[in-house]
């Protein structure tokens, strides 16, 4: 059974996630306010950040950076791309 949320990223009601995708308070906020579609957008953006910045998600400082970018992506001014990033065609 699906549930709908008023997605903060898309700006309209959309299908919500089945469970919190991240631990803690941030994960709960995402569960309550972010749609499946917006979560997929984040996963693509996160992959780009990991590749461009050569991050290792098991490293605490890299994980902290990604968490901050996730917060900005959904609840702030948005997560930016590195200056050197060139989108694939």
Secondary structure, 3 states (H helix, E strand, C coil): CCCEEECCCCCCEEEECCCCCCCHHHHHHHHHHCEHHHHHHHHHHHHHHHHHHCCCCCCHHHHHHHHHHHHHHHHCCCCCCCCCCCCCC
